Amino acid sequence: MELAFVLVKSKMGHEMEVMNALLKIDGVKEAMGTYGQYDVFVKVQVETRSEVEKIITKEIRKIPNVISTTTLPVIPGQGKK
């Protein structure tokens, strides 16, 4: 199982519509609004690394009003209590 967190920056005033679109994507487990440099914090969990890449490049980045993304792939076996 592959896990990644994606930080999404959206156009001002479009945060909720971006978040709603993110939540419709298979593999997106959570999406939460944040304050600061990024507008939405997204948890992506799928079977393979290539699925993570596909979700980010073919789906998340193509959502209207998404300006940029930063992906944080999780290192397997590190962390989590």
N, CA, C and O atoms as CSV, one atom per row, in Angstrom:
chain,resi,resn,atom,element,x,y,z
A,1,MET,N,N,0.843,-1.180,0.000
A,1,MET,CA,C,0.000,0.000,0.000
A,1,MET,C,C,0.887,1.240,0.000
A,1,MET,O,O,1.827,1.336,0.788
A,2,GLU,N,N,0.587,2.186,-0.882
A,2,GLU,CA,C,1.342,3.436,-0.982
A,2,GLU,C,C,0.538,4.574,-0.369
A,2,GLU,O,O,-0.669,4.689,-0.582
A,3,LEU,N,N,1.222,5.400,0.386
A,3,LEU,CA,C,0.607,6.539,1.049
A,3,LEU,C,C,1.396,7.793,0.722
A,3,LEU,O,O,2.626,7.803,0.772
A,4,ALA,N,N,0.669,8.853,0.387
A,4,ALA,CA,C,1.305,10.149,0.125
A,4,ALA,C,C,0.378,11.249,0.617
A,4,ALA,O,O,-0.844,11.097,0.626
A,5,PHE,N,N,0.976,12.346,1.021
A,5,PHE,CA,C,0.221,13.532,1.380
A,5,PHE,C,C,0.511,14.580,0.314
A,5,PHE,O,O,1.655,14.761,-0.103
A,6,VAL,N,N,-0.536,15.264,-0.117
A,6,VAL,CA,C,-0.385,16.263,-1.170
A,6,VAL,C,C,-0.869,17.608,-0.632
A,6,VAL,O,O,-1.979,17.724,-0.113
A,7,LEU,N,N,-0.020,18.610,-0.766
A,7,LEU,CA,C,-0.362,19.971,-0.369
A,7,LEU,C,C,-0.819,20.701,-1.624
A,7,LEU,O,O,-0.087,20.770,-2.611
A,8,VAL,N,N,-2.029,21.245,-1.584
A,8,VAL,CA,C,-2.626,21.852,-2.771
A,8,VAL,C,C,-2.831,23.348,-2.542
A,8,VAL,O,O,-3.356,23.771,-1.512
A,9,LYS,N,N,-2.407,24.127,-3.517
A,9,LYS,CA,C,-2.654,25.570,-3.505
A,9,LYS,C,C,-3.720,25.833,-4.567
A,9,LYS,O,O,-3.610,25.369,-5.702
A,10,SER,N,N,-4.757,26.587,-4.181
A,10,SER,CA,C,-5.830,26.894,-5.124
A,10,SER,C,C,-5.987,28.399,-5.277
A,10,SER,O,O,-5.440,29.180,-4.498
A,11,LYS,N,N,-6.744,28.791,-6.298
A,11,LYS,CA,C,-7.041,30.207,-6.476
A,11,LYS,C,C,-7.902,30.677,-5.312
A,11,LYS,O,O,-8.754,29.939,-4.817
A,12,MET,N,N,-7.671,31.902,-4.885
A,12,MET,CA,C,-8.405,32.463,-3.757
A,12,MET,C,C,-9.919,32.453,-4.032
A,12,MET,O,O,-10.384,32.860,-5.097
A,13,GLY,N,N,-10.655,31.976,-3.038
A,13,GLY,CA,C,-12.104,31.924,-3.145
A,13,GLY,C,C,-12.637,30.630,-3.747
A,13,GLY,O,O,-13.851,30.448,-3.837
A,14,HIS,N,N,-11.746,29.728,-4.162
A,14,HIS,CA,C,-12.164,28.476,-4.797
A,14,HIS,C,C,-11.778,27.245,-3.969
A,14,HIS,O,O,-11.835,26.118,-4.462
A,15,GLU,N,N,-11.394,27.463,-2.734
A,15,GLU,CA,C,-10.899,26.370,-1.898
A,15,GLU,C,C,-11.926,25.252,-1.714
A,15,GLU,O,O,-11.586,24.074,-1.818
A,16,MET,N,N,-13.171,25.614,-1.443
A,16,MET,CA,C,-14.193,24.587,-1.181
A,16,MET,C,C,-14.517,23.776,-2.429
A,16,MET,O,O,-14.702,22.563,-2.338
A,17,GLU,N,N,-14.589,24.409,-3.576
A,17,GLU,CA,C,-14.883,23.644,-4.791
A,17,GLU,C,C,-13.719,22.715,-5.146
A,17,GLU,O,O,-13.935,21.607,-5.635
A,18,VAL,N,N,-12.485,23.168,-4.900
A,18,VAL,CA,C,-11.314,22.300,-5.114
A,18,VAL,C,C,-11.378,21.119,-4.148
A,18,VAL,O,O,-11.164,19.976,-4.551
A,19,MET,N,N,-11.671,21.388,-2.878
A,19,MET,CA,C,-11.736,20.318,-1.888
A,19,MET,C,C,-12.834,19.311,-2.243
A,19,MET,O,O,-12.624,18.104,-2.129
A,20,ASN,N,N,-13.986,19.793,-2.667
A,20,ASN,CA,C,-15.075,18.882,-3.050
A,20,ASN,C,C,-14.683,18.023,-4.245
A,20,ASN,O,O,-15.022,16.840,-4.288
A,21,ALA,N,N,-13.977,18.592,-5.212
A,21,ALA,CA,C,-13.511,17.821,-6.368
A,21,ALA,C,C,-12.476,16.784,-5.948
A,21,ALA,O,O,-12.480,15.662,-6.455
A,22,LEU,N,N,-11.597,17.149,-5.029
A,22,LEU,CA,C,-10.585,16.210,-4.536
A,22,LEU,C,C,-11.234,15.002,-3.873
A,22,LEU,O,O,-10.798,13.869,-4.079
A,23,LEU,N,N,-12.259,15.236,-3.090
A,23,LEU,CA,C,-12.917,14.149,-2.356
A,23,LEU,C,C,-13.641,13.160,-3.266
A,23,LEU,O,O,-14.000,12.071,-2.817
A,24,LYS,N,N,-13.863,13.509,-4.524
A,24,LYS,CA,C,-14.519,12.611,-5.485
A,24,LYS,C,C,-13.531,11.672,-6.174
A,24,LYS,O,O,-13.945,10.752,-6.880
A,25,ILE,N,N,-12.236,11.893,-5.978
A,25,ILE,CA,C,-11.203,11.087,-6.646
A,25,ILE,C,C,-10.980,9.789,-5.876
A,25,ILE,O,O,-10.757,9.805,-4.665
A,26,ASP,N,N,-11.044,8.657,-6.596
A,26,ASP,CA,C,-10.719,7.368,-5.974
A,26,ASP,C,C,-9.269,7.410,-5.510
A,26,ASP,O,O,-8.383,7.826,-6.257
A,27,GLY,N,N,-9.034,6.986,-4.296
A,27,GLY,CA,C,-7.689,6.998,-3.739
A,27,GLY,C,C,-7.457,8.161,-2.792
A,27,GLY,O,O,-6.542,8.119,-1.969
A,28,VAL,N,N,-8.272,9.197,-2.899
A,28,VAL,CA,C,-8.192,10.311,-1.942
A,28,VAL,C,C,-9.002,9.906,-0.722
A,28,VAL,O,O,-10.220,9.746,-0.799
A,29,LYS,N,N,-8.323,9.743,0.395
A,29,LYS,CA,C,-8.970,9.281,1.626
A,29,LYS,C,C,-9.459,10.426,2.495
A,29,LYS,O,O,-10.463,10.293,3.195
A,30,GLU,N,N,-8.754,11.556,2.454
A,30,GLU,CA,C,-9.133,12.729,3.239
A,30,GLU,C,C,-8.666,13.982,2.517
A,30,GLU,O,O,-7.673,13.965,1.788
A,31,ALA,N,N,-9.393,15.059,2.730
A,31,ALA,CA,C,-8.975,16.373,2.248
A,31,ALA,C,C,-9.446,17.383,3.284
A,31,ALA,O,O,-10.626,17.421,3.633
A,32,MET,N,N,-8.519,18.200,3.775
A,32,MET,CA,C,-8.830,19.153,4.834
A,32,MET,C,C,-8.289,20.524,4.474
A,32,MET,O,O,-7.176,20.649,3.963
A,33,GLY,N,N,-9.078,21.549,4.743
A,33,GLY,CA,C,-8.634,22.911,4.518
A,33,GLY,C,C,-7.580,23.304,5.533
A,33,GLY,O,O,-7.621,22.871,6.685
A,34,THR,N,N,-6.637,24.127,5.103
A,34,THR,CA,C,-5.565,24.589,5.990
A,34,THR,C,C,-5.358,26.087,5.824
A,34,THR,O,O,-5.757,26.676,4.819
A,35,TYR,N,N,-4.733,26.689,6.818
A,35,TYR,CA,C,-4.302,28.084,6.737
A,35,TYR,C,C,-2.842,28.093,6.333
A,35,TYR,O,O,-2.108,27.149,6.622
A,36,GLY,N,N,-2.424,29.144,5.674
A,36,GLY,CA,C,-1.010,29.276,5.355
A,36,GLY,C,C,-0.734,29.198,3.876
A,36,GLY,O,O,-1.571,29.581,3.059
A,37,GLN,N,N,0.431,28.705,3.530
A,37,GLN,CA,C,0.895,28.674,2.145
A,37,GLN,C,C,0.044,27.759,1.264
A,37,GLN,O,O,-0.124,28.032,0.075
A,38,TYR,N,N,-0.489,26.688,1.829
A,38,TYR,CA,C,-1.309,25.746,1.077
A,38,TYR,C,C,-2.744,25.826,1.575
A,38,TYR,O,O,-2.997,26.183,2.725
A,39,ASP,N,N,-3.671,25.490,0.700
A,39,ASP,CA,C,-5.092,25.614,1.023
A,39,ASP,C,C,-5.745,24.298,1.416
A,39,ASP,O,O,-6.700,24.285,2.192
A,40,VAL,N,N,-5.233,23.187,0.882
A,40,VAL,CA,C,-5.835,21.878,1.166
A,40,VAL,C,C,-4.734,20.848,1.406
A,40,VAL,O,O,-3.738,20.793,0.683
A,41,PHE,N,N,-4.939,20.038,2.434
A,41,PHE,CA,C,-4.044,18.934,2.793
A,41,PHE,C,C,-4.769,17.651,2.416
A,41,PHE,O,O,-5.869,17.396,2.905
A,42,VAL,N,N,-4.163,16.841,1.551
A,42,VAL,CA,C,-4.836,15.674,0.979
A,42,VAL,C,C,-4.076,14.395,1.317
A,42,VAL,O,O,-2.852,14.339,1.202
A,43,LYS,N,N,-4.815,13.373,1.735
A,43,LYS,CA,C,-4.227,12.055,1.988
A,43,LYS,C,C,-4.624,11.140,0.832
A,43,LYS,O,O,-5.807,10.928,0.564
A,44,VAL,N,N,-3.613,10.603,0.154
A,44,VAL,CA,C,-3.820,9.679,-0.963
A,44,VAL,C,C,-3.288,8.315,-0.550
A,44,VAL,O,O,-2.144,8.196,-0.113
A,45,GLN,N,N,-4.119,7.287,-0.686
A,45,GLN,CA,C,-3.683,5.929,-0.354
A,45,GLN,C,C,-4.208,4.971,-1.417
A,45,GLN,O,O,-5.417,4.819,-1.597
A,46,VAL,N,N,-3.268,4.327,-2.120
A,46,VAL,CA,C,-3.575,3.390,-3.201
A,46,VAL,C,C,-2.590,2.228,-3.150
A,46,VAL,O,O,-1.712,2.187,-2.289
A,47,GLU,N,N,-2.739,1.303,-4.059
A,47,GLU,CA,C,-1.907,0.095,-4.051
A,47,GLU,C,C,-0.466,0.322,-4.520
A,47,GLU,O,O,0.464,-0.251,-3.953
A,48,THR,N,N,-0.276,1.156,-5.553
A,48,THR,CA,C,1.062,1.280,-6.135
A,48,THR,C,C,1.512,2.733,-6.247
A,48,THR,O,O,0.695,3.654,-6.240
A,49,ARG,N,N,2.823,2.920,-6.351
A,49,ARG,CA,C,3.408,4.258,-6.532
A,49,ARG,C,C,2.927,4.868,-7.842
A,49,ARG,O,O,2.685,6.073,-7.906
A,50,SER,N,N,2.785,4.060,-8.885
A,50,SER,CA,C,2.328,4.606,-10.173
A,50,SER,C,C,0.895,5.121,-10.083
A,50,SER,O,O,0.536,6.070,-10.781
A,51,GLU,N,N,0.069,4.506,-9.231
A,51,GLU,CA,C,-1.291,5.016,-9.020
A,51,GLU,C,C,-1.259,6.385,-8.336
A,51,GLU,O,O,-2.054,7.266,-8.662
A,52,VAL,N,N,-0.340,6.555,-7.393
A,52,VAL,CA,C,-0.178,7.858,-6.732
A,52,VAL,C,C,0.188,8.900,-7.787
A,52,VAL,O,O,-0.413,9.973,-7.837
A,53,GLU,N,N,1.156,8.592,-8.616
A,53,GLU,CA,C,1.596,9.517,-9.661
A,53,GLU,C,C,0.459,9.866,-10.608
A,53,GLU,O,O,0.294,11.027,-10.986
A,54,LYS,N,N,-0.324,8.867,-10.992
A,54,LYS,CA,C,-1.447,9.081,-11.911
A,54,LYS,C,C,-2.492,10.001,-11.278
A,54,LYS,O,O,-2.985,10.919,-11.934
A,55,ILE,N,N,-2.828,9.764,-10.027
A,55,ILE,CA,C,-3.821,10.604,-9.346
A,55,ILE,C,C,-3.361,12.052,-9.308
A,55,ILE,O,O,-4.154,12.964,-9.543
A,56,ILE,N,N,-2.096,12.265,-9.015
A,56,ILE,CA,C,-1.587,13.631,-8.907
A,56,ILE,C,C,-1.518,14.299,-10.279
A,56,ILE,O,O,-2.020,15.410,-10.453
A,57,THR,N,N,-0.906,13.636,-11.245
A,57,THR,CA,C,-0.680,14.283,-12.542
A,57,THR,C,C,-1.912,14.314,-13.434
A,57,THR,O,O,-2.111,15.285,-14.164
A,58,LYS,N,N,-2.735,13.286,-13.397
A,58,LYS,CA,C,-3.878,13.201,-14.310
A,58,LYS,C,C,-5.185,13.683,-13.702
A,58,LYS,O,O,-6.130,13.986,-14.430
A,59,GLU,N,N,-5.251,13.758,-12.359
A,59,GLU,CA,C,-6.518,14.144,-11.743
A,59,GLU,C,C,-6.397,15.410,-10.893
A,59,GLU,O,O,-7.059,16.407,-11.181
A,60,ILE,N,N,-5.567,15.386,-9.856
A,60,ILE,CA,C,-5.501,16.537,-8.946
A,60,ILE,C,C,-5.055,17.796,-9.679
A,60,ILE,O,O,-5.693,18.840,-9.543
A,61,ARG,N,N,-3.997,17.722,-10.438
A,61,ARG,CA,C,-3.470,18.918,-11.111
A,61,ARG,C,C,-4.398,19.443,-12.200
A,61,ARG,O,O,-4.246,20.584,-12.638
A,62,LYS,N,N,-5.350,18.636,-12.641
A,62,LYS,CA,C,-6.279,19.067,-13.694
A,62,LYS,C,C,-7.588,19.629,-13.139
A,62,LYS,O,O,-8.454,20.046,-13.908
A,63,ILE,N,N,-7.738,19.643,-11.824
A,63,ILE,CA,C,-8.932,20.235,-11.227
A,63,ILE,C,C,-8.893,21.741,-11.486
A,63,ILE,O,O,-7.873,22.387,-11.244
A,64,PRO,N,N,-10.004,22.301,-11.977
A,64,PRO,CA,C,-10.026,23.753,-12.182
A,64,PRO,C,C,-9.696,24.497,-10.886
A,64,PRO,O,O,-10.137,24.107,-9.805
A,65,ASN,N,N,-8.931,25.550,-11.009
A,65,ASN,CA,C,-8.535,26.439,-9.914
A,65,ASN,C,C,-7.442,25.883,-9.007
A,65,ASN,O,O,-7.134,26.495,-7.985
A,66,VAL,N,N,-6.847,24.739,-9.350
A,66,VAL,CA,C,-5.658,24.266,-8.641
A,66,VAL,C,C,-4.464,24.975,-9.264
A,66,VAL,O,O,-4.247,24.905,-10.474
A,67,ILE,N,N,-3.695,25.658,-8.425
A,67,ILE,CA,C,-2.530,26.399,-8.899
A,67,ILE,C,C,-1.285,25.524,-8.877
A,67,ILE,O,O,-0.524,25.496,-9.844
A,68,SER,N,N,-1.074,24.801,-7.762
A,68,SER,CA,C,0.120,23.967,-7.642
A,68,SER,C,C,-0.099,22.878,-6.605
A,68,SER,O,O,-1.022,22.934,-5.793
A,69,THR,N,N,0.791,21.876,-6.660
A,69,THR,CA,C,0.775,20.792,-5.680
A,69,THR,C,C,2.196,20.517,-5.220
A,69,THR,O,O,3.158,20.729,-5.958
A,70,THR,N,N,2.308,20.040,-3.990
A,70,THR,CA,C,3.566,19.538,-3.459
A,70,THR,C,C,3.254,18.175,-2.869
A,70,THR,O,O,2.367,18.043,-2.027
A,71,THR,N,N,3.985,17.162,-3.313
A,71,THR,CA,C,3.701,15.798,-2.882
A,71,THR,C,C,4.735,15.331,-1.871
A,71,THR,O,O,5.938,15.512,-2.058
A,72,LEU,N,N,4.241,14.722,-0.790
A,72,LEU,CA,C,5.087,14.179,0.268
A,72,LEU,C,C,4.846,12.669,0.346
A,72,LEU,O,O,3.958,12.228,1.075
A,73,PRO,N,N,5.625,11.870,-0.394
A,73,PRO,CA,C,5.465,10.420,-0.314
A,73,PRO,C,C,5.950,9.929,1.049
A,73,PRO,O,O,6.976,10.390,1.550
A,74,VAL,N,N,5.230,9.016,1.632
A,74,VAL,CA,C,5.577,8.494,2.945
A,74,VAL,C,C,6.610,7.380,2.796
A,74,VAL,O,O,6.506,6.554,1.888
A,75,ILE,N,N,7.600,7.352,3.677
A,75,ILE,CA,C,8.611,6.302,3.687
A,75,ILE,C,C,8.014,5.104,4.424
A,75,ILE,O,O,7.683,5.218,5.605
A,76,PRO,N,N,7.869,3.958,3.754
A,76,PRO,CA,C,7.286,2.788,4.395
A,76,PRO,C,C,8.075,2.364,5.630
A,76,PRO,O,O,9.305,2.341,5.615
A,77,GLY,N,N,7.364,2.034,6.681
A,77,GLY,CA,C,8.001,1.519,7.894
A,77,GLY,C,C,8.513,2.579,8.851
A,77,GLY,O,O,9.001,2.240,9.929
A,78,GLN,N,N,8.419,3.832,8.497
A,78,GLN,CA,C,8.854,4.892,9.422
A,78,GLN,C,C,7.647,5.603,10.002
A,78,GLN,O,O,6.697,5.933,9.293
A,79,GLY,N,N,7.703,5.827,11.286
A,79,GLY,CA,C,6.662,6.585,11.958
A,79,GLY,C,C,5.451,5.765,12.317
A,79,GLY,O,O,5.478,4.535,12.271
A,80,LYS,N,N,4.393,6.449,12.674
A,80,LYS,CA,C,3.100,5.911,13.079
A,80,LYS,C,C,3.194,5.101,14.346
A,80,LYS,O,O,3.929,4.116,14.415
A,81,LYS,N,N,2.461,5.509,15.328
A,81,LYS,CA,C,2.426,4.838,16.635
A,81,LYS,C,C,1.665,3.560,16.573
A,81,LYS,O,O,1.537,2.868,17.583
